Amino acid sequence: MNLKKASQTYQKIDEQSFVEPEDTHTIVLTMLKELIRSIDLFEANIDLKEGDQQIKSKHFSRALTIIYALQSSLDFEKGGEIARGLFQLYEYCRQQLLKDMKNGRIEKTNNAKLSLIEITEAWEEIGQTHAG
């Protein structure tokens, strides 16, 4: 199998296995859960001796990408204070990730993660209210 054909096969499998969420609520909820998961894996691998540096770097980058996507998706005109508050929370989380990566140890990322967990739980409740 040549490289081009292998690439096309992989892309086809990847497209078939990805189920796109139907609504923005589900997309945001998925992003929040993935952000928390990436922060967990980043934290678990922060130690230079004990941690897996490749996993740490991958999930550090992934967390920053998700934060950027969440910040970019906010509608400040419609969302008002809530959108501004979420932006500030995401920015706080981003800053703590950067500090902990620079220092090579977890100091404040966990506090940011706890806030994200609260937001995620509230987001899940909103979804249940609208679904029921």
C-alpha positions as CSV (number, residue, x, y, z in Angstrom):
1,M,0.0,0.0,0.0
2,N,1.5,3.3,-1.0
3,L,1.6,6.3,1.3
4,K,-1.1,8.2,-0.4
5,K,-3.5,5.3,-0.4
6,A,-2.8,4.6,3.3
7,S,-3.5,8.3,4.1
8,Q,-6.8,8.2,2.2
9,T,-7.8,5.0,4.0
10,Y,-6.9,6.5,7.4
11,Q,-8.9,9.6,6.6
12,K,-11.9,7.7,5.5
13,I,-11.9,5.6,8.7
14,D,-11.3,8.7,10.8
15,E,-14.3,10.4,9.2
16,Q,-16.5,7.4,9.6
17,S,-15.7,7.0,13.3
18,F,-16.3,10.6,14.2
19,V,-19.9,11.4,15.2
20,E,-20.6,15.1,15.0
21,P,-22.7,16.5,17.8
22,E,-26.0,17.8,16.7
23,D,-26.1,21.0,18.9
24,T,-23.9,23.6,20.3
25,H,-24.7,22.6,23.9
26,T,-23.3,19.1,23.3
27,I,-20.2,20.6,21.5
28,V,-19.4,22.9,24.4
29,L,-20.0,20.1,27.0
30,T,-17.7,17.8,25.1
31,M,-15.0,20.5,24.9
32,L,-15.3,21.2,28.7
33,K,-15.0,17.5,29.5
34,E,-12.0,17.1,27.2
35,L,-10.4,20.2,28.7
36,I,-10.7,18.7,32.2
37,R,-9.4,15.4,30.9
38,S,-6.4,17.1,29.3
39,I,-5.6,19.0,32.5
40,D,-5.8,15.8,34.5
41,L,-3.3,14.1,32.1
42,F,-1.1,17.2,32.1
43,E,-1.1,17.2,36.0
44,A,-0.4,13.5,36.2
45,N,2.7,13.9,34.0
46,I,4.2,17.2,35.1
47,D,7.0,15.6,37.2
48,L,10.2,15.5,35.1
49,K,11.3,12.2,36.7
50,E,8.1,10.4,37.1
51,G,5.9,11.8,34.3
52,D,5.7,11.1,30.6
53,Q,6.9,14.3,29.0
54,Q,5.3,13.5,25.6
55,I,1.9,13.0,27.2
56,K,2.4,16.2,29.3
57,S,3.2,18.2,26.2
58,K,0.4,16.8,24.2
59,H,-2.2,17.5,26.8
60,F,-0.8,20.9,27.6
61,S,-1.1,21.9,24.0
62,R,-4.5,20.3,23.7
63,A,-5.8,22.1,26.8
64,L,-4.6,25.5,25.4
65,T,-6.3,24.7,22.1
66,I,-9.6,23.9,23.8
67,I,-9.4,27.0,25.9
68,Y,-8.8,29.1,22.8
69,A,-11.8,27.4,21.1
70,L,-14.0,28.0,24.1
71,Q,-12.9,31.7,24.3
72,S,-13.5,32.2,20.6
73,S,-16.9,30.7,20.7
74,L,-18.3,33.2,23.2
75,D,-20.8,35.7,22.0
76,F,-20.3,38.8,24.1
77,E,-23.3,40.7,22.7
78,K,-25.8,37.9,23.5
79,G,-24.0,36.5,26.5
80,G,-23.2,39.8,28.3
81,E,-21.7,39.3,31.8
82,I,-21.9,35.5,31.6
83,A,-19.8,35.5,28.5
84,R,-17.3,37.9,30.1
85,G,-17.1,35.8,33.2
86,L,-16.5,32.6,31.2
87,F,-13.8,34.3,29.2
88,Q,-12.1,35.4,32.4
89,L,-12.3,31.8,33.8
90,Y,-10.9,30.3,30.6
91,E,-8.1,33.0,30.6
92,Y,-7.3,32.2,34.3
93,C,-7.1,28.5,33.4
94,R,-4.8,29.3,30.5
95,Q,-2.5,31.4,32.7
96,Q,-2.3,28.7,35.4
97,L,-1.4,26.1,32.9
98,L,1.3,28.3,31.5
99,K,2.7,29.0,34.9
100,D,2.7,25.4,36.0
101,M,4.3,24.3,32.8
102,K,7.0,26.9,33.2
103,N,7.6,25.9,36.9
104,G,7.4,22.2,36.2
105,R,5.0,21.5,39.1
106,I,1.3,21.9,39.8
107,E,0.5,24.9,41.9
108,K,-2.7,26.6,40.7
109,T,-4.0,24.6,37.7
110,N,-6.0,22.4,40.1
111,N,-7.9,25.4,41.3
112,A,-8.8,26.4,37.7
113,K,-9.8,22.8,37.0
114,L,-12.2,22.8,40.0
115,S,-13.9,25.9,38.6
116,L,-14.2,24.2,35.2
117,I,-15.7,21.1,36.8
118,E,-18.4,23.4,38.4
119,I,-19.1,25.0,35.1
120,T,-19.3,21.6,33.4
121,E,-21.8,20.3,36.0
122,A,-23.9,23.5,35.6
123,W,-23.7,23.0,31.8
124,E,-24.9,19.4,32.2
125,E,-27.9,20.6,34.3
126,I,-28.8,23.2,31.7
127,G,-28.8,20.4,29.1
128,Q,-31.1,18.2,31.2
129,T,-33.5,21.1,31.8
130,H,-33.8,21.8,28.1
131,A,-34.0,18.1,27.2
132,G,-36.8,17.3,29.7
